Amino acid sequence: MAPRKPSTKKLRAILPPLAMPFDARGEIVLPAIREQIDHAVDKGVAGVVVGGSTGEGHTLDRDEFARMAHEAHGALAGRGAFLVGLIVNSTREAIERMKMLKGLQIDALQITPVHYLFKPDAERTIEHFRAIHEATGIPILIYNVIPWNYLSAEMMLRIMREVPGVVGMKQSSGDLKSVSDLVGGAAPGNVVLSGIDALLYPAFALGAHGAITALTAAVPGVCVDLWNAVQAGDHKTALDLHRRLNNLWNALTHDNLPACVKYVQHRQGLGMFAPRAPMQPVSADQKAAIDKALAQLPLKLAPRRKAA
């Protein structure tokens, strides 16, 4: 008898990644994690993701990874799904990091394929995800974002068939056909989440089960409204929100996207935090472009506060 897939009921709708609050020295400001989570939960999100790209998870050492995950888990306090991102280059490192989170109730792991210059073949890629699930027992979402190790729709569907612990993926290519192929080919109970900010509306309309993106962290309430509009069949409202969100997305410079997200959060009343060096902070020109796009969205904007 084939092993049963873990439940994916919680892994749907809007699941914003936590933008890591760093001070000017690059240290994590732990109390600000609660502020950000409270803000997102108040906007109706289904859960949060820690350690992702928007959260600069690739810059965190093991101790920082563990401290921020424990802090976020306590701050969320069961008010939604809790997902942990792993952006690492070996099976061993992924498993060692998860040992540090023993005792936390984790609903899923968001894991990138190995992302250094080299890449494993198909069989080793499958075994990578299998070994992590066997060691942790936690459902896995493949975070399909690495340009030089991008997994095809066929490969992701194969992994989900062969590794019961892999329950879905976050598809981060701008190709809507791949989203359509994944939604159409995924088994019942699997989830296909959008990772492309400019295509949230069409992805939802095609049947994607939710999203984990920078915009969901920057303006979670507006993204929840977009999701709800599509689920209700209100495509007029959804298309209007899509166009407004796309204007904001075009104002967010992608080379320092996490810094831009933190600025957008700040404009909604959260503290102003820095990216981790060497990423550049938000420039005056970027702020002006972002402010112009924010004025078009249904948001209550706050005065700027001093950076930490």
N, C-alpha and C positions, 0 to 999 in steps of 0.2 A: 504494500500500500504506500503510495507516494506521500511524503511529508506535507502537512497542511501549511499553507501560506499564513504568516501572521496577519492580524487584522490591520487594515489601513483606514479605518473609519475616521481617525483623528487627523490623518495626513491629507487634508483637503482644504479648499478655500484659500484664504490669504494667510501666509506664514512668513512674516517678515524676518530677515536676518538682522541680528543685533549689530549695530555699528559700534565698534569698540571705542569707548571714551578714554582717550589718552590725554594726559596733560602735556605741557610744553616740553617736558623732559622725556616723553615717551612712556611714562608710567600709567598703568591702568587706574582710572578713578572708579573704584568699585561701587561707591554709593550711587553713581550716575547710572549704573546698570538697572537698578530698580526704577529710577525715574523714567527711563526709556521703555521698559517693559510695561509699567503702569500706563504710560501714554498709549502704547499700542493696544493693550487690552481694552482700555477705555474706548478705543475706536472700533472694537468689534472683531479683532483678528482671531484666527482659530488656534494660534500658537506662535512660537518664536523659534528661530534657529540661531545657535551660537557657534562661533568659530568658522563662519563662511568667508567668502571673498570680501563682501561689504564690511565684514567685521575684521578684516585684515588678519584672518586666522593663520595665514602663511607666515606671519611675523612672530607668532607666539611661541615661546619655549614651553616645555612640558609643564613647568610649575605655573606659569601664567595661564596656560590652557586650563589646568585643573582649577585654579582659583576663580577664574571668571565663570567657568561652568557651574561650580558649586554656588557662587553668588547668584547667578542667573536662575538656577533651579530653585533656590530659596525665594527669590523675588517673584518668580512666576507663581509659585505656591499652588500648582495644580489648576490654574485658571485657563489652561489650554495645553496643546501639545508641546512637548519639549524635544527639540531636535538638536543634535550635535554634529557639527561639521568637522571632517578630518581632511586636511590638505597636507598630505605627507607622501614621502617617496618610497616607503617600504611597508610590507605587510607587518613586519615586526614593530615598527614605530607606531602604526595604527593600533595594534593590540596593546602595546605598552602604555599608550596614552589612555586607552579605555580602562585599564586597570586602576588608574588614578581617579576614576569617576564611579568606582564601585559603591553601590548603595543609592545612587540617583535613579529616579524613574525616568528613563529615556525612551521616547516613543519611536525614534528612528535615528539612524546615522546617515548624514549626507556625505558621501565619499567620492572624491575625484579619482579618476584613473591616475596611475603614476605619471608624473608630469615633468620630470627632468628631461635632459636631452635624449635619453634612451627610453625604449618602451618594451614591455613584455609582449609576447605573441598572444593569440587569442586564448589558448589553453591556460597560460600562466595568468592572464587577466581574470579569467573565470575563477581560477584557484585563489587569487588574491581576495576576491570578494567572499568566496566560500570560507576561507580560513578566518577572515575577520568575523563573519557571522557565527561560525562554530565556536570561536573563542569568546564572543560576547553575548550571543543569543539575542541580539538586538536587530530589528528589521533594518534593512539598508535601502537607501535611495542612491542611485548612481548620479553623481553631479557631472553631467556630460558637458564640460566647458573647456577642456585643454585642447588648443588648436592642433598641436602635433601628435596628440593621442586621442583624436576624436573618435568615438565609437559610433558605428552606423546603427540605424534603426534595427537592422537585422541582428546585429551583435547584441544590442541591449535586450531585445526580445529573447534571444537565445540564453543570455545570462539569467533572465527571470525564469525561463523554463527549467534551467538546469540547477539553479541555486534557489531553493525555496525561500531563503532568508532575504533575497533581493526582491523587494516588493514594488519597486517603481523607479522612476528616474526624474531628474530635473533636466529638461532639455533646453540647452542654452545656445542653440544655433538659430540663425534668423530665417531658416527654411521652414515655412509652414507645412510643406509636404511631409517633412519628417515628423512633425507633431501629429498630422493626420494619420500617417502610417503607424505611429506608436499607439495612438488612441484606438485605431481600428484593430491593431494586432495584439494589444495587451489582453491578458486573460482577465476574467472577472475578478475583482479584488485588487488588481494592480492599479497603481496610480501614475499618471503622467502629469507632471507639473511644469508650468512654463517658467523659463529663466530669462526670457527676452522682454525687456520693458516696453519696447515699441510695438509689441505684438500681443499684449495681454488680452485685448478685446477679441481679436480673431481666434486666439488660442482657446479662450473660454467658449466662444461660439462653436468651435470644432469639437468641443467636449473635453478639453483639458480639465483636470480635477482641481486645479488651483495654481498658485504661483509663489515662488520664492525669488524675489528680485530686489534690486536697489530701490526702485520706486515704492515697493511695498514697505520698505523701511523708512523711506523719506516721507511719504504721505499715506500712511496706512489706512486712514479713514476714507480717502478718495478711492483707493484701490478696493476696499470693502464695498463701497457704493457701486463701483463698476462690476464687481463679481455678482452682487445681489441683483443688479439690473439685468445682467445676462441670464441669471437663473430664473428671473421672473418673466423673461421674454420681452423686456422693455429695451429693445435695441436702439430706439431713438435716444434715450438717456445714455445708454452704454456708448454709443458712437460719439455723442457730445463729450462725455468724460474721456474717452479715448483720445480725442483730438487735443483736449486741454492737457492731458497727461503727456502726450507726445511732444507738445511744446516744451514742457518742463524737461523731459528726457533730452531733448535737443540742446537744452541750456546746461546740462550737466556734462562737463568735460570728463571723458572716460579715463584719462591718464591719472587723474586724482579723484576718481569717482567717490571713494569713501569719504574724502574730505568734503566734497560737495553735499553728500547725503547728510553729514553732520551739520552743515550750515542750514540745510532745509529744516532739519529737526529743530535747530536753534530758533529759527524764525517762527516756530510753533510753540515756543515757550520753554524748550529744553535748554540745558547748558550748552555752551559753545566749546567744543573739544577739537583737539588737533589730530591730524593723521600721524602715523609713526614714521620717523625719518627712514629713508630719504624722500618719502612722498611729500610733494609740495602742498602747502595750505591753500585755501581758497583765496584767489586774488580779488582785487576790487572789481575788475571787469567781470569776473565770474559771478560775483555777488550781484552785480547790477543785472546781468542777464537772468539769473535765477529769480531775483525779486520780480522782474517783469513777468516771467512765466507764472510765478506763484499768485500774482494778482488776478490771474484768469481762473484760478481754482476756487472751489467752495471751501475756503479755509479761513480761520480766524488767526491772523498773524500777530505776533507779539513783538515788542521792542527788542532790539539786540541786547544781549548780555555779554559781560566781559568773559573772554576765553579763560579756561582753567589753566 
